[in-house]
Amino acid sequence: MIRNWFGRRLAVCAVSIAVAVVTTSEDVSAADFPAADDLMARLMSTHNVAGAALSLIKDGRIVLEKGYGFRDLETHAPVTETTLFNIGSISKSYTALGVAQLVDQQQVGLDAPVLGYIPDFRLSDPQAVQAVTLRQLLSHTSGLPADEHWPPQVPPTRAGIVGEFANMPITAQPGARFQYCSRCIVLAAYILERVTGQSWEAYTRAHVFEPVGMITASFGPHGLEQASDRAQPYRHDAVLGDVPVPWPRLQYLEPLAPGGGINASINEMARYALLQLGDGMLSGRRVVSAQMITELHRPEIAVGPDWPAAARIQNLHYALGWFTGDVHGVHLVYHNGANPGFRAAIVLAPSAKAGVVVLTNGESDRFTDAATRTLLEQLLR
């Protein structure tokens, strides 16, 4: 589920365009982006992507929402603007937003020790357990190891994941180093559950999805399977072509949902992008304070040179649930997602109120990277 813009990750179908366009700007329309269709068709063919959905935002307005290709190759059902895709690690930004709402309500503090919210919490280092904060969990600076050093088998419950922390080594001083840790986001969600008395899913649905207008968004493989308009995940095999990914391969996303298990459509992700590009209000409704939007996007920790995108993005940092960096003098806030059979990317340029969201039911990081990079450059001209 780790991936980043301009980075990479540790049977070609004829592209059928499902036209589902939303234009809301008086000055800019979908007709201003005729190259988007050609670009998407070419990249999907080149990178063996069955289906994809795209949203473009310019000057704080959605100028394009469109589906391309197939959400299901067996039935030839097309991707539409309401087709649900798993968005992978972009889910981390939703968890960070939920915590930010609790900060606004003075129910939690970003710099208060985690132990104050879950007194029974244990780490292998008794000093670290006194020091780790929500800010550090959300910025991957808790000192707990990166994803690749955790057990490959994810416990079936969120409490089981939290229980793993007691046996994991502390590999850096809390606050000192970026170590991408999906289970740390789960711990932040677990704190949210303790504080609110609700499951993370129930809280997110009521306090994030509903005010943003994400009425069909869901969680985990079960949420996808139940949806009538959902993308079937595929992996590409050099011999067999596009092969469906069995739903049980995604089962680990049920307990790990705060770090990678949200499912959403392109029109829902476009609205979420508008919220992040604004001051915390959407359609006249306050979702989170302007101060906390700024806090979520503020760089917290430099990302090391070994990170795949470090050579291509200047000032690469992690904020709270988001990567940040500069490309050709433009400051970006972004995140990618990757799970079996799915890739997703959201790239925002807050100063220009512009953004690109790409969702796909294939496994090509090169596709999402090329699409977001090229289209954002067009938006910023």
Buried (B, 14 or more C-beta within 10 A) or exposed (E): BBBBBBBEBEEBBEBBBBEBBBBBBEEBBBEBBEEBBEBBBEBBBEBBBBBBBBBBBBEBBBBBBBBBBBBBBEEEBBBBBBBBBBBBBBBBBBBBBBBBBBBBEEEBBBEBBBBEBBEEBBBEBEEBBEBBBBBBBBBBBBBBBBBEEBEEEBBEEBEEBBEBBEEBEBEBEBBEBBBBBBBBBBBBBBBBBBBBEBBBBEBBBEBBBBBBBBEBBBBBBBBBEEBEBBBBBBBBEEEEBBBBBEBEBBBBBBBBBBBBBBBBBBBBBBBBBBBBBBBBBBEEEEBBBEEBBEBBBBBBBBBEEEBBBBEBBEEBBBBBBBBBBEBEEBBBBBBBBBBBBBBBBBBBBBEBBBBBBBBBBBBBBBBBBBBBBBBBEBBBE
